[in-house]
C-alpha cells in the first residue's frame, strides 16, 4: 500500500490526533507502522450474497422397528450478507 504523511505543528504540551485513511486492495493481513508504533488489520472479501451452512445433524431415534418414523433435523444458518432461500435435500439410501 501507499505511504502517507501529515505535517503537525504543536505548541509545547499540546497534542493532536492525526488520522490516516487507507483502502485495502486485496484480502490479506496488512502491517501498519506509524513513526515506530506498529499494528495490523485484516482485509477480507465482503459477503454480498446469501450463503448457507448446514450443521448439527440429529437422527432420532437411531434405531427403530420397521414401519416406525425417524426424525432427522439439521440447523441451517445464513452466514452471508443478504437474505436468501436455500433448498435443503435429505437423501436416505
C-alpha positions in Angstrom: 0.0 0.0 0.0 1.0 3.6 -0.1 2.9 5.8 2.3 1.2 8.9 3.6 2.5 11.8 5.6 1.0 14.7 7.5 2.6 17.7 9.0 1.7 18.7 12.5 2.6 21.9 14.3 2.1 21.9 18.0 2.9 24.3 20.9 4.7 22.8 24.0 2.4 20.3 25.8 -0.2 20.3 23.0 -1.4 17.0 21.5 -3.4 16.4 18.3 -5.0 13.2 16.9 -3.7 12.5 13.4 -5.8 10.2 11.2 -4.9 8.4 8.0 -7.4 6.6 5.8 -6.3 3.7 3.6 -8.3 1.4 1.3 -7.1 -2.2 1.1 -7.0 -3.7 -2.4 -6.5 -7.4 -1.6 -7.5 -10.0 1.0 -4.6 -10.2 3.4 -3.1 -9.0 6.7 -1.7 -5.5 6.4 1.1 -4.3 8.7 1.0 -0.7 9.8 3.9 1.4 11.1 3.3 5.0 12.2 6.6 6.5 13.4 7.5 3.3 15.2 4.1 2.3 16.5 3.0 -0.9 14.8 -0.2 -2.8 14.4 -2.2 -4.9 11.9 -5.6 -5.1 10.2 -7.1 -7.8 8.1 -8.9 -7.2 4.9 -11.5 -9.9 4.0 -13.7 -10.4 1.0 -17.1 -8.8 1.5 -20.0 -11.2 1.6 -22.6 -9.7 -0.7 -25.0 -12.6 -1.2 -26.8 -15.3 0.9 -24.6 -18.2 1.8 -25.8 -21.2 3.8 -24.1 -23.7 6.1 -25.8 -26.9 7.2 -24.8 -28.3 10.6 -25.9 -30.3 13.7 -27.3 -33.4 12.1 -29.5 -35.2 14.6 -31.2 -38.6 13.9 -33.7 -39.7 16.5 -34.2 -42.4 17.3 -31.1 -44.0 15.9 -32.7 -47.5 15.9 -36.3 -48.2 15.1 -38.6 -51.1 14.2 -39.6 -51.3 10.5 -42.6 -49.0 10.0 -41.7 -46.6 12.8 -40.9 -42.9 12.0 -37.4 -41.4 12.3 -36.9 -37.7 12.8 -33.9 -36.1 11.0 -33.0 -32.5 11.8 -30.3 -30.1 10.8 -29.5 -26.4 11.6 -29.4 -24.1 8.5 -27.6 -20.8 9.0 -27.3 -17.9 6.6 -23.7 -16.8 7.0 -23.9 -14.4 4.1 -24.7 -10.8 3.8 -28.2 -10.9 2.4 -31.5 -12.6 2.9 -31.9 -15.7 0.6 -33.5 -19.0 0.1 -31.8 -22.4 0.3 -33.1 -25.8 -0.8 -32.1 -28.4 1.7 -32.1 -32.0 0.4 -32.5 -35.2 2.5 -31.3 -38.4 0.9 -31.8 -41.7 2.6 -30.3 -44.8 1.0 
